[in-house]
Amino acid sequence: MDHSNYESKPRKSSGWTLGFMQLAFVIGVIATAIGLTQVLKGQVNDRAPRISELRGASEVTVRIADLKTLRYAPTLRVNGTVQATAEVSVSPQVSGEIRVVSSTFRAGSEVQKGDLLFEIDRADYVLAVQRAESEIAAASSDLQQLQAEAAIAIQEWQELYPGREVNDLAARVPQIEAAKARLASAEANKRTSELSLTRTRVYAPTDARVLASSLDIGQIVSPGQVLGRLVSLNSIELAVPVSLDDLLILEPIENRSATFKRRGISSDERSATIGRIDATLDPRTRLSNLYLIPADRSGLRIGDFVDVTIAADPVESAVVLPATALTGQSSIWVVENQALAPRTIKVLGETDAGNSIIVAPFDTANGVVALPPLEAFEGQAVGIRGQADVVVADGGTADAAE
């Protein structure tokens, strides 16, 4: 008898049982782990302090900064460029052939007001003036002849018709008026010809620097054709971008004196005056341009970079703070009635390699917090670690609350 099938059945049943037990064990371990995680998380959350609890907690101890006061004259060092408010295009008002070109009418040269730039052939325009003079002479002669004929006609009329009013036709009135009109037209034509003749010579309208010139002898030009570009020396200025904080330091701004040097020429220091300020801010940089009027514009080229120094008004009793006291670009914390109070300060400069800042005088209350606590808030109760004085520049001291 074959017993193979009979013995295999119990073995198969025991294998299924063992697999089920292993799966149940794994599921149990996972469930236990999840449960323990939830319990521990709840305990941590229960123990974690909340903001409301922190705000009611005991006071935080802070250290008051050692302050120093001094007389400080802020100096602003910025960069700018040379520019001009406007350019002048040089164009002839009459046509013709170029006969003369000044040697100064070349890019980079400077010209004085009234200097000849170029001259157009004058022959045709001289002839036009002469023709106009001839027309005037002819019209004048015709008028004189008519006036003489009119005088004779009036005399004859009075002899033939004594006491009667002279007829306009007999007195040659229409003919005389027409002759006067022709004479006036000839005189106007002469003035036009003379004006065109004067326009054959083009002069510099002001003291200027030549930016470009495209003219040579023999060239045929026409009215309105651009032959060169000038920039008035009086329109040359410095455009200096500055920040809003710098503007606050420099107030009042207009007519404030400054000095500048061309980039790379340290020995060439010149003076300038702030003439005006932009009415708007650059939308990208949030800077605003100051426009400085140089006292000496000689040698300044459009586009030159310049290093500008502007001295602001001295500030009495400026305060020196540690840079660590800053919580923003212009904000700090002070202690006022044993609690934190915010202050907005006006930064004038820095010292000690940037470790200290110099600010305009402000209300220090009971002292400036040297290193503000994390998550500080207005009204937070604080205790003061020690007591600092404000050191005056002359060596004396003043209480920080003053």
C-alpha positions in Angstrom: 0.0 0.0 0.0 1.3 3.5 -0.9 1.3 5.8 2.1 2.7 9.0 0.5 -0.5 10.9 0.1 -1.6 10.0 3.6 1.5 11.5 5.2 1.6 14.8 3.2 -1.7 16.3 4.5 -0.7 16.9 8.1 2.5 18.6 7.0 0.6 21.0 4.7 -1.8 22.0 7.5 1.1 22.7 9.9 2.8 25.0 7.4 -0.2 27.3 7.0 -0.6 27.6 10.8 3.1 28.6 11.2 2.8 31.4 8.5 -0.4 32.8 10.1 1.3 33.0 13.5 4.3 34.9 12.0 2.0 37.4 10.3 0.1 38.0 13.5 3.3 38.6 15.4 4.5 41.2 12.9 1.1 43.0 12.9 1.2 43.1 16.7 4.7 44.6 16.8 3.7 47.4 14.4 0.5 48.2 16.3 2.5 48.3 19.6 5.0 50.7 18.1 2.3 53.0 16.7 0.6 53.1 20.1 3.8 54.0 22.0 4.6 56.8 19.5 1.2 58.4 20.0 1.5 58.2 23.8 5.0 59.7 23.8 3.9 62.5 21.4 1.0 63.4 23.7 3.3 63.6 26.7 5.7 65.9 24.8 2.9 68.1 23.7 1.5 68.3 27.2 4.9 69.3 28.6 5.9 71.8 25.8 5.4 75.4 26.9 3.0 77.5 24.9 3.6 81.2 23.8 0.9 82.3 26.2 2.6 80.5 29.0 6.0 82.0 28.0 4.6 85.5 28.1 3.5 84.9 31.6 6.7 83.2 32.7 9.2 84.8 35.0 11.3 87.8 33.7 14.3 87.4 31.4 17.6 88.9 32.4 19.3 91.1 29.9 22.5 93.0 29.8 22.5 96.8 29.3 25.0 98.1 26.7 27.8 100.4 27.6 27.1 103.6 25.6 29.3 106.4 24.6 28.3 109.9 23.3 30.4 112.1 21.0 30.1 114.9 18.6 30.0 113.2 15.2 30.0 114.7 11.7 28.6 112.0 9.3 30.4 111.7 6.0 28.8 110.0 3.0 31.0 108.4 0.4 29.2 107.4 -2.7 29.8 106.8 -6.4 28.3 108.6 -9.3 28.6 109.3 -13.1 29.1 112.4 -15.2 26.1 113.2 -17.4 24.4 116.1 -19.2 20.9 117.4 -18.9 20.6 117.8 -22.7 22.4 117.5 -26.0 22.2 119.9 -29.0 22.0 118.6 -32.5 23.8 120.8 -35.1 21.8 121.1 -38.3 22.0 123.7 -41.1 18.9 125.8 -42.0 19.9 126.3 -45.6 21.3 123.9 -48.2 24.5 124.0 -50.1 28.1 122.9 -50.4 30.4 123.0 -47.3 33.3 125.3 -47.9 34.8 125.7 -44.4 34.9 123.4 -41.4 36.4 124.6 -38.2 39.2 122.4 -36.7 37.4 122.6 -33.3 34.2 121.0 -34.8 35.5 117.5 -34.0 34.5 115.0 -31.3 36.2 115.8 -28.0 36.9 119.5 -28.8 35.5 122.3 -26.8 34.1 125.4 -28.5 33.2 128.8 -27.1 29.9 130.6 -27.7 30.1 132.3 -31.1 32.9 130.2 -32.6 32.4 129.3 -36.3 31.6 125.6 -36.7 31.3 125.5 -40.5 30.3 127.6 -43.5 28.2 126.8 -46.6 28.9 128.2 -50.0 27.5 131.8 -49.9 27.5 132.7 -53.7 23.9 131.8 -54.4 22.7 133.6 -51.3 24.7 136.8 -52.1 23.1 136.8 -55.5 19.7 136.4 -53.9 20.3 139.5 -51.8 21.4 141.5 -54.9 18.3 140.4 -56.8 16.1 141.5 -53.9 17.9 144.9 -53.8 17.2 145.3 -57.6 13.5 144.5 -57.0 13.4 147.2 -54.3 15.0 149.7 -56.6 12.5 148.9 -59.4 9.5 149.0 -57.1 10.7 152.3 -55.6 11.1 153.8 -59.0 7.6 152.7 -60.1 6.1 154.2 -57.0 7.9 157.5 -57.5 6.7 157.7 -61.1 3.1 157.0 -60.1 3.2 159.6 -57.3 4.5 162.2 -59.8 1.8 161.3 -62.3 -0.8 161.5 -59.6 0.3 165.0 -58.6 -0.1 166.2 -62.2 -3.4 164.5 -62.5 -4.7 166.2 -59.4 -3.6 169.6 -60.6 -5.4 169.1 -63.9 -8.5 167.9 -62.2 -8.6 171.0 -60.0 -8.2 173.3 -63.0 -11.0 171.5 -65.0 -13.3 170.9 -62.1 -12.7 173.5 -59.4 -14.4 172.8 -56.1 -15.0 169.1 -56.9 -13.4 166.2 -55.0 -10.6 164.5 -57.0 -11.6 161.1 -58.2 -9.4 158.2 -56.9 -8.8 156.8 -60.4 -7.7 160.2 -61.6 -5.4 160.6 -58.6 -3.8 157.2 -59.4 -4.7 155.9 -55.8 -5.1 152.2 -56.7 -1.9 152.2 -58.8 0.1 153.9 -56.0 -1.2 151.3 -53.4 -0.1 148.5 -55.7 3.3 150.0 -56.2 3.7 150.3 -52.4 2.8 146.7 -52.0 5.4 145.6 -54.5 8.0 147.7 -52.7 7.1 146.1 -49.4 7.3 142.6 -50.9 10.7 143.4 -52.4 12.0 144.7 -49.0 10.7 141.5 -47.3 12.3 139.4 -49.9 15.6 141.2 -49.2 15.4 140.5 -45.5 14.7 136.8 -46.2 17.7 136.6 -48.5 19.9 138.4 -46.0 18.7 135.9 -43.3 19.5 132.9 -45.5 22.9 134.5 -46.2 23.7 134.8 -42.5 22.6 131.1 -42.0 25.4 129.9 -44.3 27.7 130.3 -41.3 26.9 128.2 -38.3 28.2 129.2 -34.9 28.4 127.5 -31.5 25.2 128.5 -29.6 27.0 128.2 -26.2 30.2 127.1 -24.6 30.1 123.4 -25.4 31.9 120.1 -26.0 31.6 118.4 -29.3 30.3 114.9 -28.9 30.2 113.9 -32.6 30.8 115.4 -36.0 30.3 114.0 -39.5 31.2 116.9 -41.7 33.9 117.7 -44.3 34.6 120.2 -47.0 32.8 119.6 -50.3 29.9 117.8 -48.6 26.4 118.8 -49.8 24.0 119.4 -46.9 20.3 120.2 -46.7 18.1 121.9 -44.0 17.5 119.8 -40.9 20.3 117.3 -41.6 22.1 116.4 -38.4 25.8 117.1 -38.8 27.0 116.8 -35.2 26.1 116.9 -31.5 27.1 119.3 -28.8 26.7 119.2 -25.1 26.6 122.5 -23.2 29.3 122.8 -20.6 26.8 124.4 -18.2 24.5 121.3 -18.5 27.2 118.8 -17.3 26.4 117.5 -13.8 27.0 114.5 -11.5 24.3 111.9 -10.9 24.8 110.2 -7.5 22.4 107.5 -6.4 21.8 107.3 -2.6 19.5 105.4 -0.3 16.7 106.8 1.8 18.8 106.4 5.0 21.5 108.5 3.4 19.0 111.2 2.5 17.8 111.4 6.1 21.4 111.9 7.2 22.0 114.7 4.7 18.9 116.8 5.4 18.7 119.6 4.4 20.0 118.4 1.1 19.8 121.2 -1.5 22.9 123.5 -1.8 25.0 121.2 0.4 28.7 121.2 -0.5 30.5 118.1 -1.7 33.8 117.1 -3.2 34.5 114.6 -5.9 37.4 112.9 -7.8 37.4 111.3 -11.2 37.8 107.5 -10.8 41.5 106.7 -11.1 42.7 110.3 -10.7 43.0 110.7 -7.0 44.9 114.0 -7.2 42.1 115.7 -9.1 39.8 116.8 -6.3 37.1 119.3 -7.1 34.2 120.9 -5.3 30.5 120.6 -6.2 27.1 121.7 -4.8 23.9 119.6 -4.6 21.5 121.2 -7.0 18.4 119.0 -6.8 17.1 115.5 -6.0 15.0 113.1 -8.0 11.3 113.3 -7.5 10.9 109.5 -7.6 12.7 106.4 -6.4 14.1 103.7 -8.7 11.5 100.9 -8.5 14.2 98.2 -8.5 17.0 99.6 -6.3 14.9 102.0 -4.2 17.6 104.6 -4.6 17.2 108.2 -5.6 19.6 110.4 -7.6 21.3 113.5 -6.2 22.4 115.9 -9.0 25.6 117.8 -8.2 26.8 120.9 -10.0 30.6 120.9 -10.4 32.4 124.1 -9.8 34.9 123.2 -12.5 33.7 121.1 -15.5 36.9 121.1 -17.5 38.0 117.7 -18.6 34.8 116.0 -17.4 33.6 113.5 -20.0 30.0 112.2 -20.2 30.0 108.7 -18.6 33.0 109.3 -16.3 32.8 107.6 -12.9 33.4 109.8 -9.9 33.9 109.2 -6.2 31.9 111.7 -4.2 32.2 112.8 -0.6 29.4 114.7 1.1 29.7 115.9 4.7 26.5 116.2 6.7 25.9 118.6 9.6 27.6 117.6 12.8 25.4 115.8 15.4 25.9 116.7 19.0 25.8 113.8 21.5 25.6 111.1 18.9 25.4 107.7 20.6 27.7 104.7 20.0 25.9 101.3 20.2 27.2 97.8 19.9 26.1 96.3 16.6 24.6 93.3 18.4 21.9 95.6 19.8 20.3 95.9 16.3 17.2 93.8 15.6 16.8 95.3 12.1 18.3 98.0 10.0 17.1 100.8 12.3 15.4 99.2 15.4 16.6 98.2 18.9 15.1 97.3 22.3 15.5 99.4 25.4 14.4 98.7 29.0 11.6 101.0 30.1 9.9 100.4 33.5 11.4 96.8 33.7 10.0 95.8 30.4 11.1 95.8 26.7 10.2 98.8 24.6 11.1 99.2 20.9 13.0 102.2 19.5 13.6 103.3 15.9 17.0 104.8 15.5 18.7 106.9 12.8 22.1 105.3 11.9 24.8 107.8 11.1 27.8 105.6 10.6 29.8 102.8 12.1 33.1 102.3 13.9 35.3 99.7 15.3 35.4 97.7 12.0 31.6 97.5 12.0 31.3 96.2 15.6 29.8 99.5 16.8 27.3 101.8 15.2 26.9 105.6 15.6 23.3 106.8 15.8 21.5 110.1 16.4 20.4 110.9 20.0 17.3 109.0 21.1 15.4 108.2 24.3 17.5 105.3 25.9 15.0 105.0 28.8 16.6 102.7 31.4 19.2 101.4 29.0 19.8 99.8 25.6 19.6 96.0 25.5 23.1 94.8 24.3 21.9 91.4 23.0 18.1 91.1 22.7 16.5 87.8 23.8 15.1 85.4 21.3 11.4 86.0 20.6 11.4 89.3 22.3 8.2 91.2 22.4 7.0 94.7 23.5 6.2 94.7 27.2 8.1 91.6 28.0 9.3 91.7 31.7 13.1 91.8 32.0 15.6 92.1 34.7 18.8 94.1 34.2 22.2 92.4 34.7 24.4 95.1 36.3 24.0 98.8 35.5 25.8 100.6 32.7 26.7 104.3 32.3 26.8 106.5 29.2 30.3 107.6 28.7 30.7 111.1 27.3 33.4 111.9 24.8 35.2 114.2 27.2 35.7 111.4 29.7 32.7 112.3 32.0 29.7 110.0 32.5 26.0 110.5 32.4 23.3 108.2 33.6 21.8 106.1 30.9 18.3 107.2 31.7 19.0 110.8 31.0 
